[in-house]
Amino acid sequence: MHRLRCLLVIGALALAVSAVAAGPAAAAKGGNNDTVKLCQKGAWQTLLPDSGGAFSNQGDCVNDGAQGSAPFGAAGRLECGNVGGSFVISLFPDPSDPRLVAEWNCVYMVPPNPTHPRGLQTACSADTSGSVGVFQTEQINASDQWVALCAEFV
């Protein structure tokens, strides 16, 4: 009986050690995350890689997400949906700078949303982490529509 108990304890310890060791190995591969899910169903066309340019297909976007770098616009697209807004992303040259400007816009209604939704500003901060980003909101043509703009140099 004592021998059986020792074998069970040793087996449980071996299982625990293998589970702990497997965790970092799985994390090192990148794994699946929310960004990967955002790339699906054609949404990859509304996101931009952190390195600039554009994704050529869903696989490119998924690969970026699996590597752990969220594409520019991932947080903005998600939060814009949360406020019932319409999301657009673009990449264009800046005439005064050799870099490109990545920009997303979210058009939303006030009310039910506040004029400056905190979630959209937080999303812009997430999308522009590690670089200089610009966030602003403004009313569109004296209507109940507002636009939030988030931009960064890439």
Secondary structure, DSSP 8 states (H G I E B T S, - for coil): -HHHHHHHHHHHHHHHHHHHHHHHHHHHT----HHHHHTTTTGGGG-B-TTSS--SSHHHHHHHHHTT---BTHHHHHHHHHTT-EEEEEEEEETTEEEEEEEEEEEEETTTS-SS-HHHHHHHHHHTTTS-EEEEEEESTTSSEEEEEEEEE-
